[in-house]
Amino acid sequence: MFIPGIIISAVTFPGVIVHEFAHQLFCRISRVAIFDVRYFQFSNPSGYVIHEEPKEIYQHILISIGPFFLNTLLGAFIAMSSSIPVLDYNSGKPLDYLLLWLGISIAMHAFPSRQDANNIWYIIKSKKSNLATKIICFPLVVIIYIFSIGSIIWLDLLYGVSIVTLIPKLILKLLV
């Protein structure tokens, strides 16, 4: 079933906001100046962060993949208290379902975008990049492109649901 990206972004807007916030956060951590931020808008792209050209390769990479870590962890954390009552015992309250939607929305926007992959690709092709950086970053770019294409078959939603359902159970097993 094909649903336009703008509708998916509107339904999962918290994930878009957190994704862009993560880019902004990693710009600040990397001390890269930010010129403009749009956390959410009803057009393509759904959000963006415009920043100066990072001086170091690691800055490019952190800024590009930062949303993967922040969205994954935050999505799992938000849904953690709700996933087991709802999914295992079917005894969720409305707040539990709201937290599940929020967690899935955030986690499914964890994947870096094609623009993020393009930014890393730009670094790989630059003269600043050494062989080790190229060897490490090339597979990263390929994986980002694959997952970007995979969103056509709902791979991003599958990831979000997996994070929200599997991580709480894993943590519970580790604690017990």
N, C-alpha and C positions, 0 to 999 in steps of 0.2 A: 504494500500500500504506500503510495507516494503522498507525503504531506509536505507542503512548502516549508523551507527552513525558517522563514520568518514566523510561521505559526508555531513551530517547535520552539523557537527562541522565546516567543511570547509566553507559551505555557511553562517553559522552564527558565524564566527570566532570572531567578535567583542564581542559577548556575552561570549565566552570562556575566552577571554583576561580580560574582566571586572570581571568575576567570580573569576579568579585566583588573579587578583589585589585586590579584596575584601578580599580574604583569607590573602594575604600579609598585607594589611592595618590593618586588625583586629589582626594579629600577632604583628604588630608594636604597635598598641593601647594597646594591652595586655602585651606588653614587653616580647614577646616570640621570641627567636632567630630564624632566618631563615637561613637554610643551602643552599637551592637551589630553584629556581623558574623557571618554564617553562610556559610562558604565552600561547603559542600555539605550537602544533606540529601535524604532520600528522600521528599520531598513537594513540593507546589507552593506557592511557588516553590522551585526547586532550591537557591537561595542568595539572600542579600540583604545589604545594608549599610544600616543605619539611622543617619542623621546629622541634625545640626541643620539648620535652614532656612538655606541660604546667603544671605548678605547682598547679594551682587552677582549680576547676571545671568550674567556670564562664569563664575562658580563653578558655577551650575546646569548650564550647557552643558558645561563641562569634565568635571564629574562624570558627566553622562549619556552623553557620547560617548567618554569615556576608554577604555572597553573596546574600541571599534572600532580604535583605534590600537595599543594594547598587544597585544591578541590577534592582530591581523593581523601585526604585526612579529614577535612571539615565535613564532607558528605557522610563519611562513615561515623564520625563522632556525633553529628546531629541526629542521625537515625538510630544510633546504637540503643537507646533506651526504648525505642518503639518497635524495632524489628522483631524481636523475640516474642513479645505478647501478641503482635498482629499475625506474624507468619507461622509461629509454632502453635499458638493456642487460640487463634482467631478470636481474641478477646480485646481488641483494640478500641480505644475511645477516639473521638474525633481528633483530639490533639495528636494521638499516635499516628493517625493517617496523614495529618498535616506534616508532621516531622518526617515521615517516610517520603512523602512527595518532595519536601525540601531537600532531604539527603540525596535522593535519586537525582533531582534537578541539578544539584551542585556537582555530584560525582560524574554525571554524564557529560559535563562540560570540562572535564579534567584534561581531555586530549588537547595537545597543542593544535593550533589551526594550520592551514596550509601556509598562511603568511608567516607563522612561526617557523615552519619548515623552510620556507624561502629565506628567512633571516639566517638560519643556521647554514643553509646551502651557500649563501653569499659569503659567509666566513670561510667555509671549506675552500671556496674558489679563490679567496684573497691570498695575497703574497705573505700576509702575516701568519698564515696557518702552516704549521709544520706537518710532517708526515703522520706523527702520532695523533694529532688533532683530526686530520682527515680520516684516519682509520677508525677512530672512535666515533666521530660525528656522522660519517656517511651512513652507517646502519641506522642511526637515530633518525636521520632525515627520511630514510626509506620507511621506517616503522611509522613515523608521523604521517607520511603520505598514504600508507596502507590503511591506517585507522581513519584518516580523513575520507578516503574512498569508502571505507567500511561503514561510514555513517549512513550511506544509502540503504544498507541492509540492517540498520538499527544497531550497529556494533556499539555505538556510544551509549544507547539506552541499556543494552545488555551489560556493559561495563558498570554503569550506575547502579543497576539492580544487583549485580554481583557484589559490588562493594558494600552496599547496604545490607545484603543478606548474609554474606560469607564472613566479613570481618568481625561483626559482633559475635558470631558463633565461635570463630577462632579465638577471640579474646576470652570468651567465657570458658572454653576448654583449657586455655592456658592458666586461668585463675582457679579453676576447680581441680 
